Amino acid sequence: MEDQVTAATQETTALAEKIMTWIAENGVEFGLKILAAVAIFIIGKMAAKGVRKLIGKALEKNKIDETLLAFVCNLAYAGLMTFVIVAALGAVGIKTASFVAVLGAAGLAVGLALQGSLSNFAAGVLMLVFKPFKVGQFVDAGGAAGIVEEIDIFTTKMRTPDNKAIIIPNSKIMGDNIINFAAKDTRRVDLVIGVSYGDDLQKVKKVIQDVLNADDRILKDPAPTIGLLELGDSSVNFAVRPWTATSSYWDVYFSTMETIKERFDKEGISIPFPQSDVHLFEKSA
């Protein structure tokens, strides 16, 4: 028993001597490596924060959307801190080549798994940078039409005129045509007015012109267009093309149609509608 205790004591003493010897030989060098790693981490973190702040100021000057600004700043900071941590580990003496390879493989795997999401993200970035439309505008995009309520990094939220919510992936919007009905200050109202073949065409044009002139919402420049569009099966159709402010489009559309109908009734101008004549023949016995 005493021999076992003695052997254990000797082994412990030998191990302690080895540790003390290693510290004496390598302690200073290892301590300097630790200090270098700490210094790299602290200075690198300060530099990363400074770069993030500079990027934020640059994006703010270009009036980039706040959502994209915060995301880009945080992404840049995370990337810089990754390099700082790798550099700090390398200063200690840890081999970082395999670590970087693992990070690269993990990034590739995540990229493949999130291919659709990354496509939506890239499209969202382009939308926030180039701004094909803004919140509050009525657009036709991604196969849907409605008022834009929110533009996120991955999706765009819209509201239809009958108050339905639509969420569209950004990649679908950027991969298709975008019609922005509110992008311009003015819009042309396209109307087709049909009258009977027996009506005086010059009188019809004068009545329509009077209706347009009486509405202050209709612009004088560019001037409205009133022209004979076609000779239809049961009516003579006029193309009526007044211009108005975009915000007044539908009000002008509805009120102009109503006012023209009322004026036609007063002036004795008829608006024909399709009719069919049915002839009955009695078969003799």
FIMAR-805824 format. One record per residue: residue number from 1; residue in three letters; x, y, z of N, C-alpha, C in turn. Coordinates in nm, 3 decimals, m for minus. Layout:
k	r	nxx	nyy	nzz	caxx	cayy	cazz	cxx	cyy	czz
NUM	Ala	X	Y	Z	X	Y	Z	X	Y	Z
...
//
This chain:
k	r	nxx	nyy	nzz	caxx	cayy	cazz	cxx	cyy	czz
1	Met	0.083	m0.121	0.000	0.000	0.000	0.000	0.086	0.125	0.000
2	Glu	0.191	0.120	0.089	0.280	0.235	0.098	0.356	0.255	m0.034
3	Asp	0.388	0.142	m0.101	0.458	0.152	m0.229	0.371	0.221	m0.334
4	Gln	0.241	0.189	m0.333	0.149	0.251	m0.429	0.138	0.402	m0.405
5	Val	0.125	0.440	m0.279	0.116	0.582	m0.244	0.242	0.655	m0.286
6	Thr	0.354	0.592	m0.262	0.483	0.653	m0.298	0.493	0.671	m0.449
7	Ala	0.450	0.569	m0.525	0.456	0.576	m0.671	0.366	0.688	m0.723
8	Ala	0.246	0.699	m0.666	0.154	0.804	m0.708	0.211	0.942	m0.679
9	Thr	0.275	0.952	m0.560	0.335	1.081	m0.522	0.447	1.119	m0.618
10	Gln	0.524	1.022	m0.656	0.635	1.048	m0.747	0.584	1.092	m0.885
11	Glu	0.475	1.023	m0.932	0.416	1.060	m1.062	0.362	1.203	m1.060
12	Thr	0.296	1.239	m0.949	0.241	1.374	m0.936	0.353	1.477	m0.937
13	Thr	0.457	1.444	m0.863	0.571	1.537	m0.856	0.636	1.554	m0.993
14	Ala	0.646	1.443	m1.067	0.707	1.450	m1.201	0.622	1.533	m1.296
15	Leu	0.489	1.514	m1.285	0.399	1.591	m1.371	0.408	1.739	m1.339
16	Ala	0.413	1.770	m1.211	0.423	1.911	m1.171	0.554	1.972	m1.221
17	Glu	0.661	1.892	m1.213	0.790	1.942	m1.262	0.787	1.967	m1.411
18	Lys	0.719	1.876	m1.486	0.707	1.895	m1.631	0.629	2.022	m1.663
19	Ile	0.518	2.044	m1.589	0.435	2.164	m1.612	0.516	2.290	m1.584
20	Met	0.589	2.290	m1.471	0.670	2.406	m1.436	0.779	2.430	m1.539
21	Thr	0.836	2.320	m1.586	0.941	2.333	m1.688	0.884	2.393	m1.816
22	Trp	0.764	2.343	m1.859	0.700	2.395	m1.982	0.667	2.542	m1.967
23	Ile	0.615	2.579	m1.848	0.582	2.720	m1.824	0.707	2.806	m1.829
24	Ala	0.813	2.755	m1.769	0.938	2.831	m1.768	0.993	2.849	m1.909
25	Glu	0.977	2.744	m1.993	1.033	2.751	m2.128	0.941	2.824	m2.226
26	Asn	0.807	2.804	m2.211	0.713	2.856	m2.310	0.616	2.961	m2.256
27	Gly	0.619	2.984	m2.126	0.521	3.074	m2.065	0.524	3.213	m2.124
28	Val	0.644	3.267	m2.138	0.656	3.403	m2.190	0.604	3.411	m2.333
29	Glu	0.645	3.314	m2.416	0.601	3.313	m2.556	0.450	3.297	m2.567
30	Phe	0.393	3.203	m2.490	0.248	3.181	m2.493	0.173	3.303	m2.441
31	Gly	0.229	3.365	m2.335	0.164	3.484	m2.282	0.161	3.597	m2.383
32	Leu	0.270	3.613	m2.458	0.274	3.715	m2.562	0.172	3.686	m2.673
33	Lys	0.156	3.557	m2.705	0.056	3.520	m2.806	m0.086	3.554	m2.758
34	Ile	m0.111	3.525	m2.628	m0.242	3.557	m2.573	m0.266	3.708	m2.578
35	Leu	m0.164	3.784	m2.537	m0.178	3.931	m2.541	m0.200	3.980	m2.684
36	Ala	m0.129	3.920	m2.781	m0.146	3.960	m2.920	m0.287	3.928	m2.970
37	Ala	m0.337	3.811	m2.930	m0.472	3.773	m2.971	m0.576	3.868	m2.913
38	Val	m0.558	3.902	m2.784	m0.652	3.995	m2.719	m0.646	4.131	m2.787
39	Ala	m0.523	4.176	m2.817	m0.508	4.306	m2.883	m0.573	4.305	m3.020
40	Ile	m0.552	4.196	m3.096	m0.613	4.186	m3.228	m0.766	4.190	m3.217
41	Phe	m0.819	4.119	m3.119	m0.964	4.115	m3.103	m1.020	4.253	m3.067
42	Ile	m0.956	4.320	m2.970	m1.005	4.450	m2.926	m0.995	4.554	m3.039
43	Ile	m0.877	4.562	m3.101	m0.858	4.659	m3.209	m0.947	4.626	m3.328
44	Gly	m0.957	4.495	m3.361	m1.042	4.455	m3.472	m1.188	4.488	m3.447
45	Lys	m1.234	4.469	m3.323	m1.373	4.500	m3.291	m1.399	4.650	m3.304
46	Met	m1.305	4.732	m3.258	m1.320	4.876	m3.271	m1.321	4.917	m3.419
47	Ala	m1.234	4.854	m3.498	m1.229	4.885	m3.641	m1.359	4.844	m3.711
48	Ala	m1.413	4.728	m3.672	m1.538	4.680	m3.732	m1.652	4.775	m3.701
49	Lys	m1.657	4.825	m3.577	m1.761	4.922	m3.541	m1.745	5.050	m3.621
50	Gly	m1.619	5.093	m3.639	m1.595	5.214	m3.718	m1.637	5.198	m3.861
51	Val	m1.606	5.083	m3.921	m1.647	5.057	m4.060	m1.798	5.053	m4.071
52	Arg	m1.863	4.989	m3.973	m2.009	4.983	m3.975	m2.069	5.124	m3.969
53	Lys	m2.011	5.211	m3.888	m2.061	5.348	m3.877	m2.040	5.424	m4.008
54	Leu	m1.923	5.404	m4.072	m1.896	5.472	m4.199	m1.993	5.426	m4.308
55	Ile	m2.018	5.294	m4.311	m2.113	5.241	m4.410	m2.252	5.299	m4.387
56	Gly	m2.291	5.307	m4.258	m2.422	5.363	m4.226	m2.436	5.508	m4.271
57	Lys	m2.332	5.589	m4.249	m2.337	5.729	m4.290	m2.342	5.742	m4.442
58	Ala	m2.265	5.656	m4.511	m2.265	5.660	m4.658	m2.403	5.624	m4.714
59	Leu	m2.466	5.523	m4.656	m2.598	5.483	m4.703	m2.704	5.588	m4.669
60	Glu	m2.689	5.652	m4.554	m2.785	5.757	m4.516	m2.778	5.874	m4.613
61	Lys	m2.656	5.909	m4.658	m2.641	6.019	m4.753	m2.711	5.987	m4.885
62	Asn	m2.712	5.860	m4.922	m2.779	5.817	m5.046	m2.927	5.789	m5.025
63	Lys	m2.976	5.817	m4.905	m3.118	5.800	m4.871	m3.166	5.657	m4.895
64	Ile	m3.085	5.563	m4.847	m3.123	5.421	m4.857	m3.226	5.390	m4.749
65	Asp	m3.318	5.300	m4.780	m3.422	5.262	m4.686	m3.361	5.214	m4.554
66	Glu	m3.427	5.250	m4.442	m3.374	5.216	m4.309	m3.360	5.066	m4.288
67	Thr	m3.455	4.990	m4.341	m3.448	4.845	m4.325	m3.323	4.788	m4.391
68	Leu	m3.297	4.831	m4.514	m3.178	4.785	m4.586	m3.052	4.839	m4.520
69	Leu	m3.055	4.962	m4.471	m2.939	5.023	m4.407	m2.895	4.941	m4.286
70	Ala	m2.991	4.910	m4.198	m2.958	4.833	m4.078	m2.906	4.694	m4.114
71	Phe	m2.969	4.631	m4.214	m2.928	4.496	m4.252	m2.786	4.495	m4.307
72	Val	m2.754	4.589	m4.397	m2.621	4.594	m4.457	m2.515	4.624	m4.351
73	Cys	m2.544	4.715	m4.260	m2.448	4.749	m4.154	m2.420	4.628	m4.065
74	Asn	m2.526	4.559	m4.024	m2.507	4.442	m3.938	m2.436	4.329	m4.012
75	Leu	m2.466	4.312	m4.141	m2.400	4.208	m4.220	m2.251	4.238	m4.234
76	Ala	m2.217	4.364	m4.261	m2.076	4.403	m4.272	m2.003	4.383	m4.140
77	Tyr	m2.068	4.418	m4.030	m2.006	4.403	m3.898	m1.982	4.255	m3.866
78	Ala	m2.081	4.170	m3.897	m2.066	4.027	m3.870	m1.952	3.968	m3.953
79	Gly	m1.942	4.008	m4.080	m1.834	3.958	m4.164	m1.697	4.001	m4.114
80	Leu	m1.684	4.128	m4.074	m1.556	4.177	m4.024	m1.517	4.109	m3.893
81	Met	m1.615	4.087	m3.806	m1.585	4.022	m3.678	m1.543	3.877	m3.699
82	Thr	m1.594	3.812	m3.803	m1.551	3.676	m3.834	m1.403	3.674	m3.868
83	Phe	m1.360	3.768	m3.951	m1.217	3.777	m3.984	m1.133	3.811	m3.862
84	Val	m1.183	3.896	m3.773	m1.109	3.934	m3.652	m1.089	3.812	m3.562
85	Ile	m1.195	3.733	m3.544	m1.186	3.614	m3.458	m1.089	3.513	m3.518
86	Val	m1.094	3.492	m3.650	m1.001	3.400	m3.716	m0.857	3.449	m3.698
87	Ala	m0.834	3.580	m3.713	m0.700	3.636	m3.696	m0.651	3.620	m3.553
88	Ala	m0.741	3.638	m3.455	m0.703	3.623	m3.315	m0.665	3.478	m3.283
89	Leu	m0.743	3.384	m3.336	m0.711	3.242	m3.314	m0.578	3.207	m3.379
90	Gly	m0.551	3.263	m3.497	m0.424	3.238	m3.562	m0.307	3.294	m3.483
91	Ala	m0.326	3.407	m3.417	m0.219	3.466	m3.336	m0.184	3.377	m3.217
92	Val	m0.282	3.305	m3.162	m0.257	3.215	m3.049	m0.178	3.094	m3.095
93	Gly	m0.191	3.058	m3.222	m0.121	2.941	m3.274	m0.214	2.833	m3.323
94	Ile	m0.345	2.860	m3.315	m0.443	2.763	m3.362	m0.448	2.768	m3.514
95	Lys	m0.443	2.653	m3.578	m0.449	2.647	m3.723	m0.591	2.678	m3.769
96	Thr	m0.605	2.784	m3.845	m0.739	2.831	m3.885	m0.779	2.788	m4.026
97	Ala	m0.689	2.722	m4.098	m0.723	2.682	m4.235	m0.844	2.590	m4.237
98	Ser	m0.844	2.490	m4.148	m0.956	2.397	m4.143	m1.083	2.468	m4.094
99	Phe	m1.065	2.564	m4.003	m1.179	2.639	m3.952	m1.245	2.720	m4.063
100	Val	m1.160	2.786	m4.146	m1.213	2.863	m4.258	m1.281	2.772	m4.359
101	Ala	m1.224	2.655	m4.382	m1.285	2.559	m4.475	m1.422	2.515	m4.427
102	Val	m1.432	2.491	m4.295	m1.562	2.451	m4.238	m1.664	2.563	m4.254
103	Leu	m1.621	2.686	m4.228	m1.712	2.800	m4.246	m1.757	2.812	m4.391
104	Gly	m1.663	2.794	m4.484	m1.699	2.801	m4.626	m1.797	2.693	m4.666
105	Ala	m1.773	2.571	m4.619	m1.864	2.460	m4.651	m2.002	2.485	m4.590
106	Ala	m2.003	2.536	m4.467	m2.131	2.565	m4.402	m2.205	2.676	m4.476
107	Gly	m2.131	2.778	m4.519	m2.194	2.886	m4.595	m2.252	2.837	m4.726
108	Leu	m2.180	2.746	m4.795	m2.230	2.690	m4.920	m2.356	2.609	m4.897
109	Ala	m2.355	2.528	m4.791	m2.473	2.445	m4.761	m2.593	2.532	m4.728
110	Val	m2.571	2.636	m4.648	m2.681	2.726	m4.614	m2.732	2.799	m4.738
111	Gly	m2.637	2.840	m4.825	m2.676	2.909	m4.947	m2.763	2.822	m5.038
112	Leu	m2.727	2.694	m5.052	m2.806	2.604	m5.133	m2.943	2.578	m5.071
113	Ala	m2.946	2.567	m4.938	m3.073	2.541	m4.871	m3.167	2.661	m4.878
114	Leu	m3.108	2.779	m4.880	m3.189	2.902	m4.879	m3.185	2.972	m5.015
115	Gln	m3.173	2.895	m5.121	m3.160	2.954	m5.254	m3.276	3.046	m5.287
116	Gly	m3.398	3.000	m5.261	m3.516	3.082	m5.289	m3.520	3.207	m5.203
117	Ser	m3.486	3.191	m5.075	m3.487	3.306	m4.984	m3.381	3.408	m5.024
118	Leu	m3.264	3.358	m5.065	m3.158	3.450	m5.108	m3.198	3.525	m5.234
119	Ser	m3.272	3.458	m5.323	m3.322	3.525	m5.443	m3.419	3.636	m5.406
120	Asn	m3.507	3.607	m5.310	m3.601	3.710	m5.262	m3.526	3.824	m5.195
121	Phe	m3.420	3.789	m5.120	m3.341	3.892	m5.053	m3.273	3.984	m5.154
122	Ala	m3.211	3.923	m5.257	m3.144	4.004	m5.360	m3.244	4.095	m5.430
123	Ala	m3.363	4.042	m5.460	m3.466	4.123	m5.524	m3.512	4.235	m5.432
124	Gly	m3.523	4.204	m5.301	m3.563	4.307	m5.205	m3.461	4.419	m5.197
125	Val	m3.333	4.383	m5.200	m3.227	4.486	m5.198	m3.239	4.575	m5.321
126	Leu	m3.258	4.515	m5.439	m3.273	4.594	m5.562	m3.395	4.686	m5.555
127	Met	m3.503	4.636	m5.498	m3.624	4.717	m5.487	m3.602	4.836	m5.394
128	Leu	m3.533	4.813	m5.283	m3.509	4.921	m5.188	m3.408	5.023	m5.241
129	Val	m3.319	4.977	m5.330	m3.219	5.069	m5.387	m3.279	5.149	m5.503
130	Phe	m3.341	5.080	m5.599	m3.391	5.147	m5.720	m3.533	5.202	m5.704
131	Lys	m3.609	5.150	m5.608	m3.742	5.201	m5.574	m3.834	5.213	m5.696
132	Pro	m3.874	5.100	m5.756	m3.970	5.107	m5.867	m4.108	5.153	m5.821
133	Phe	m4.136	5.144	m5.692	m4.260	5.196	m5.634	m4.237	5.224	m5.486
134	Lys	m4.329	5.297	m5.426	m4.318	5.335	m5.286	m4.442	5.290	m5.210
135	Val	m4.432	5.290	m5.078	m4.547	5.257	m4.994	m4.658	5.360	m5.017
136	Gly	m4.782	5.310	m5.035	m4.895	5.397	m5.058	m4.934	5.411	m5.205
137	Gln	m4.849	5.362	m5.297	m4.880	5.371	m5.439	m4.957	5.248	m5.485
138	Phe	m5.040	5.267	m5.588	m5.117	5.157	m5.646	m5.037	5.100	m5.763
139	Val	m5.006	4.971	m5.756	m4.922	4.908	m5.858	m4.982	4.775	m5.900
140	Asp	m4.939	4.732	m6.018	m4.968	4.597	m6.067	m4.834	4.528	m6.082
141	Ala	m4.805	4.433	m5.992	m4.673	4.370	m5.990	m4.685	4.228	m5.936
142	Gly	m4.605	4.138	m5.993	m4.604	4.000	m5.945	m4.736	3.929	m5.964
143	Gly	m4.816	3.972	m6.062	m4.944	3.907	m6.087	m5.057	3.955	m5.999
144	Ala	m5.038	4.063	m5.925	m5.142	4.117	m5.837	m5.142	4.269	m5.845
145	Ala	m5.258	4.327	m5.819	m5.272	4.473	m5.821	m5.326	4.518	m5.687
146	Gly	m5.267	4.626	m5.634	m5.313	4.677	m5.507	m5.227	4.792	m5.458
147	Ile	m5.260	4.842	m5.340	m5.185	4.951	m5.278	m5.072	4.891	m5.195
148	Val	m4.950	4.938	m5.216	m4.834	4.887	m5.144	m4.841	4.934	m4.999
149	Glu	m4.837	4.840	m4.906	m4.841	4.874	m4.764	m4.706	4.860	m4.695
150	Glu	m4.624	4.765	m4.741	m4.494	4.743	m4.674	m4.399	4.672	m4.771
151	Ile	m4.274	4.719	m4.774	m4.170	4.657	m4.855	m4.064	4.602	m4.761
152	Asp	m4.059	4.470	m4.748	m3.961	4.405	m4.661	m3.845	4.353	m4.745
153	Ile	m3.747	4.295	m4.676	m3.631	4.240	m4.745	m3.669	4.121	m4.832
154	Phe	m3.765	4.039	m4.786	m3.800	3.916	m4.859	m3.934	3.924	m4.930
155	Thr	m4.028	4.001	m4.880	m4.162	4.005	m4.939	m4.214	4.149	m4.946
156	Thr	m4.318	4.166	m5.026	m4.388	4.293	m5.035	m4.536	4.269	m5.002
157	Lys	m4.590	4.354	m4.915	m4.730	4.339	m4.873	m4.815	4.445	m4.942
158	Met	m4.927	4.399	m5.001	m5.017	4.488	m5.073	m5.160	4.469	m5.023
159	Arg	m5.243	4.570	m5.051	m5.385	4.564	m5.015	m5.467	4.592	m5.139
160	Thr	m5.558	4.502	m5.172	m5.641	4.518	m5.291	m5.750	4.622	m5.265
161	Pro	m5.814	4.674	m5.372	m5.922	4.772	m5.351	m6.037	4.721	m5.267
162	Asp	m6.060	4.587	m5.266	m6.166	4.532	m5.182	m6.112	4.483	m5.048
163	Asn	m5.993	4.535	m5.009	m5.936	4.515	m4.875	m5.889	4.373	m4.848
164	Lys	m5.830	4.309	m4.948	m5.765	4.181	m4.927	m5.614	4.203	m4.913
165	Ala	m5.552	4.125	m4.826	m5.407	4.135	m4.806	m5.336	4.039	m4.900
166	Ile	m5.232	4.088	m4.967	m5.153	4.007	m5.059	m5.007	4.017	m5.018
167	Ile	m4.941	3.901	m5.003	m4.798	3.896	m4.972	m4.727	3.830	m5.090
168	Ile	m4.639	3.903	m5.156	m4.575	3.857	m5.279	m4.424	3.846	m5.257
169	Pro	m4.362	3.734	m5.293	m4.214	3.725	m5.286	m4.150	3.829	m5.376
170	Asn	m4.045	3.892	m5.327	m3.981	4.000	m5.404	m3.923	3.952	m5.536
171	Ser	m3.874	3.826	m5.541	m3.817	3.776	m5.666	m3.923	3.767	m5.775
172	Lys	m4.047	3.739	m5.738	m4.155	3.733	m5.837	m4.186	3.871	m5.890
173	Ile	m4.179	3.971	m5.804	m4.206	4.109	m5.848	m4.098	4.158	m5.942
174	Met	m3.971	4.137	m5.904	m3.861	4.187	m5.987	m3.842	4.106	m6.114
175	Gly	m3.899	3.985	m6.120	m3.887	3.902	m6.239	m3.999	3.922	m6.338
176	Asp	m4.087	4.018	m6.312	m4.203	4.040	m6.400	m4.218	4.189	m6.425
177	Asn	m4.313	4.224	m6.511	m4.340	4.365	m6.537	m4.401	4.432	m6.415
178	Ile	m4.366	4.558	m6.395	m4.421	4.637	m6.285	m4.492	4.758	m6.345
179	Ile	m4.620	4.771	m6.317	m4.697	4.887	m6.362	m4.729	4.973	m6.240
180	Asn	m4.671	5.091	m6.236	m4.693	5.183	m6.125	m4.792	5.290	m6.170
181	Phe	m4.916	5.282	m6.121	m5.020	5.375	m6.163	m5.004	5.513	m6.099
182	Ala	m4.924	5.521	m5.994	m4.909	5.648	m5.922	m4.772	5.711	m5.942
183	Ala	m4.693	5.659	m6.035	m4.557	5.710	m6.053	m4.556	5.851	m6.112
184	Lys	m4.655	5.883	m6.195	m4.661	6.014	m6.260	m4.768	6.100	m6.192
185	Asp	m4.752	6.232	m6.206	m4.845	6.325	m6.142	m4.979	6.331	m6.213
186	Thr	m4.980	6.300	m6.343	m5.104	6.308	m6.420	m5.131	6.176	m6.491
187	Arg	m5.260	6.153	m6.521	m5.301	6.034	m6.596	m5.409	6.070	m6.696
188	Arg	m5.416	5.992	m6.802	m5.520	6.012	m6.902	m5.638	5.921	m6.871
189	Val	m5.758	5.977	m6.875	m5.880	5.899	m6.854	m5.933	5.856	m6.990
190	Asp	m5.944	5.726	m7.011	m5.988	5.673	m7.141	m6.136	5.635	m7.134
191	Leu	m6.218	5.708	m7.210	m6.362	5.682	m7.213	m6.405	5.652	m7.356
192	Val	m6.506	5.567	m7.370	m6.567	5.539	m7.500	m6.716	5.572	m7.487
193	Ile	m6.761	5.670	m7.567	m6.900	5.716	m7.561	m6.967	5.682	m7.693
194	Gly	m7.076	5.606	m7.687	m7.149	5.567	m7.807	m7.278	5.646	m7.823
195	Val	m7.308	5.690	m7.947	m7.433	5.761	m7.978	m7.498	5.695	m8.098
196	Ser	m7.620	5.735	m8.122	m7.696	5.676	m8.233	m7.645	5.728	m8.367
197	Tyr	m7.668	5.649	m8.473	m7.629	5.690	m8.607	m7.708	5.811	m8.655
198	Gly	m7.824	5.835	m8.596	m7.906	5.948	m8.639	m7.871	6.078	m8.570
199	Asp	m7.780	6.079	m8.475	m7.745	6.202	m8.402	m7.645	6.285	m8.481
200	Asp	m7.649	6.417	m8.455	m7.556	6.511	m8.518	m7.419	6.497	m8.451
201	Leu	m7.321	6.452	m8.527	m7.190	6.424	m8.468	m7.122	6.550	m8.414
202	Gln	m7.138	6.663	m8.485	m7.075	6.786	m8.439	m7.138	6.834	m8.308
203	Lys	m7.269	6.815	m8.296	m7.337	6.852	m8.172	m7.290	6.763	m8.058
204	Val	m7.271	6.633	m8.086	m7.223	6.540	m7.984	m7.086	6.583	m7.933
205	Lys	m6.997	6.618	m8.025	m6.862	6.660	m7.986	m6.866	6.788	m7.904
206	Lys	m6.955	6.882	m7.941	m6.965	7.008	m7.867	m7.015	6.985	m7.725
207	Val	m7.116	6.897	m7.711	m7.169	6.869	m7.578	m7.062	6.804	m7.489
208	Ile	m6.989	6.709	m7.545	m6.882	6.643	m7.467	m6.775	6.745	m7.428
209	Gln	m6.739	6.834	m7.523	m6.637	6.936	m7.494	m6.683	7.030	m7.384
210	Asp	m6.812	7.067	m7.385	m6.866	7.154	m7.280	m6.858	7.087	m7.144
211	Val	m6.886	6.956	m7.140	m6.879	6.882	m7.014	m6.736	6.882	m6.960
212	Leu	m6.640	6.861	m7.049	m6.500	6.857	m7.007	m6.452	6.995	m6.963
213	Asn	m6.494	7.100	m7.035	m6.451	7.236	m6.999	m6.505	7.280	m6.865
214	Ala	m6.620	7.228	m6.827	m6.684	7.271	m6.702	m6.622	7.206	m6.578
215	Asp	m6.538	7.106	m6.598	m6.477	7.035	m6.484	m6.336	7.090	m6.460
216	Asp	m6.317	7.155	m6.346	m6.187	7.215	m6.314	m6.078	7.110	m6.291
217	Arg	m6.116	6.987	m6.264	m6.017	6.883	m6.239	m5.952	6.833	m6.367
218	Ile	m6.015	6.861	m6.480	m5.962	6.820	m6.610	m5.862	6.924	m6.658
219	Leu	m5.743	6.880	m6.696	m5.635	6.970	m6.734	m5.658	7.030	m6.873
220	Lys	m5.615	7.155	m6.887	m5.620	7.220	m7.019	m5.497	7.185	m7.102
221	Asp	m5.387	7.150	m7.035	m5.264	7.112	m7.103	m5.207	6.987	m7.035
222	Pro	m5.204	6.874	m7.103	m5.247	6.855	m7.242	m5.399	6.860	m7.258
223	Ala	m5.441	6.908	m7.371	m5.584	6.926	m7.397	m5.652	6.791	m7.416
224	Pro	m5.780	6.783	m7.378	m5.854	6.658	m7.399	m5.868	6.625	m7.547
225	Thr	m5.878	6.496	m7.575	m5.897	6.449	m7.713	m6.038	6.395	m7.728
226	Ile	m6.108	6.441	m7.831	m6.241	6.389	m7.863	m6.239	6.353	m8.011
227	Gly	m6.249	6.226	m8.041	m6.241	6.183	m8.180	m6.330	6.064	m8.207
228	Leu	m6.369	6.050	m8.334	m6.452	5.937	m8.375	m6.366	5.811	m8.372
229	Leu	m6.402	5.717	m8.289	m6.323	5.596	m8.270	m6.359	5.487	m8.369
230	Glu	m6.489	5.458	m8.384	m6.530	5.352	m8.475	m6.679	5.363	m8.506
231	Leu	m6.716	5.303	m8.617	m6.857	5.289	m8.653	m6.898	5.148	m8.613
232	Gly	m6.959	5.137	m8.497	m6.993	5.006	m8.443	m7.117	4.947	m8.504
233	Asp	m7.154	4.828	m8.458	m7.271	4.760	m8.511	m7.400	4.835	m8.483
234	Ser	m7.407	4.898	m8.365	m7.531	4.967	m8.330	m7.508	5.108	m8.280
235	Ser	m7.384	5.159	m8.288	m7.357	5.293	m8.238	m7.234	5.352	m8.305
236	Val	m7.229	5.485	m8.300	m7.108	5.558	m8.341	m7.031	5.588	m8.213
237	Asn	m6.909	5.535	m8.204	m6.834	5.545	m8.079	m6.727	5.654	m8.086
238	Phe	m6.728	5.739	m7.983	m6.628	5.844	m7.972	m6.525	5.807	m7.865
239	Ala	m6.398	5.838	m7.893	m6.293	5.824	m7.793	m6.277	5.958	m7.722
240	Val	m6.297	5.957	m7.592	m6.286	6.079	m7.510	m6.169	6.059	m7.416
241	Arg	m6.066	6.146	m7.428	m5.941	6.127	m7.355	m5.901	6.253	m7.279
242	Pro	m5.963	6.282	m7.166	m5.919	6.396	m7.084	m5.802	6.357	m6.992
243	Trp	m5.724	6.456	m6.951	m5.613	6.437	m6.857	m5.648	6.499	m6.723
244	Thr	m5.602	6.435	m6.616	m5.628	6.486	m6.482	m5.516	6.445	m6.388
245	Ala	m5.519	6.499	m6.266	m5.420	6.458	m6.166	m5.442	6.311	m6.130
246	Thr	m5.335	6.241	m6.103	m5.345	6.098	m6.073	m5.437	6.071	m5.956
247	Ser	m5.434	6.157	m5.856	m5.518	6.137	m5.737	m5.667	6.156	m5.767
248	Ser	m5.700	6.222	m5.880	m5.841	6.248	m5.914	m5.893	6.155	m6.023
249	Tyr	m5.813	6.056	m6.061	m5.847	5.974	m6.178	m5.988	5.915	m6.170
250	Trp	m6.016	5.838	m6.066	m6.144	5.769	m6.061	m6.261	5.864	m6.038
251	Asp	m6.239	5.972	m5.963	m6.346	6.071	m5.944	m6.384	6.134	m6.078
252	Val	m6.283	6.169	m6.158	m6.309	6.226	m6.290	m6.376	6.124	m6.381
253	Tyr	m6.329	6.000	m6.375	m6.386	5.894	m6.460	m6.537	5.879	m6.434
254	Phe	m6.574	5.860	m6.307	m6.716	5.835	m6.275	m6.802	5.959	m6.300
255	Ser	m6.755	6.075	m6.257	m6.837	6.196	m6.271	m6.853	6.236	m6.417
256	Thr	m6.749	6.218	m6.498	m6.758	6.253	m6.640	m6.860	6.165	m6.711
257	Met	m6.858	6.035	m6.684	m6.956	5.945	m6.745	m7.099	5.985	m6.705
258	Glu	m7.118	6.015	m6.579	m7.252	6.053	m6.531	m7.299	6.184	m6.592
259	Thr	m7.210	6.283	m6.596	m7.247	6.415	m6.648	m7.278	6.408	m6.797
260	Ile	m7.199	6.331	m6.873	m7.226	6.316	m7.016	m7.363	6.253	m7.040
261	Lys	m7.398	6.153	m6.962	m7.530	6.090	m6.977	m7.641	6.191	m6.948
262	Glu	m7.625	6.270	m6.844	m7.728	6.369	m6.810	m7.741	6.476	m6.919
263	Arg	m7.628	6.522	m6.973	m7.631	6.623	m7.079	m7.691	6.566	m7.208
264	Phe	m7.659	6.441	m7.239	m7.718	6.379	m7.359	m7.870	6.372	m7.347
265	Asp	m7.919	6.340	m7.227	m8.064	6.333	m7.208	m8.128	6.470	m7.230
266	Lys	m8.063	6.577	m7.182	m8.118	6.712	m7.199	m8.113	6.756	m7.345
267	Glu	m8.008	6.716	m7.416	m7.990	6.760	m7.554	m8.059	6.668	m7.655
268	Gly	m8.121	6.562	m7.608	m8.191	6.471	m7.697	m8.098	6.381	m7.775
269	Ile	m7.979	6.360	m7.723	m7.884	6.269	m7.787	m7.903	6.130	m7.728
270	Ser	m7.921	6.031	m7.812	m7.951	5.896	m7.764	m7.824	5.813	m7.752
271	Ile	m7.823	5.729	m7.652	m7.715	5.631	m7.635	m7.774	5.494	m7.666
272	Pro	m7.745	5.439	m7.783	m7.810	5.313	m7.824	m7.757	5.194	m7.745
273	Phe	m7.832	5.089	m7.750	m7.790	4.963	m7.690	m7.829	4.851	m7.786
274	Pro	m7.760	4.739	m7.780	m7.788	4.631	m7.875	m7.934	4.585	m7.868
275	Gln	m7.994	4.570	m7.985	m8.132	4.525	m7.994	m8.143	4.412	m8.096
276	Ser	m8.241	4.330	m8.078	m8.267	4.220	m8.172	m8.414	4.223	m8.213
277	Asp	m8.435	4.211	m8.340	m8.573	4.202	m8.391	m8.608	4.055	m8.409
278	Val	m8.719	4.016	m8.350	m8.766	3.878	m8.359	m8.889	3.872	m8.447
279	His	m8.888	3.795	m8.553	m9.002	3.784	m8.644	m9.063	3.645	m8.629
280	Leu	m9.193	3.642	m8.605	m9.267	3.516	m8.589	m9.350	3.490	m8.714
281	Phe	m9.339	3.372	m8.769	m9.418	3.335	m8.888	m9.512	3.220	m8.850
282	Glu	m9.635	3.241	m8.884	m9.734	3.135	m8.857	m9.738	3.039	m8.974
283	Lys	m9.717	2.916	m8.943	m9.715	2.812	m9.048	m9.859	2.775	m9.083
284	Ser	m9.894	2.785	m9.211	m10.029	2.753	m9.254	m10.051	2.602	m9.252
285	Ala	m10.176	2.564	m9.226	m10.209	2.421	m9.216	m10.206	2.356	m9.353
//
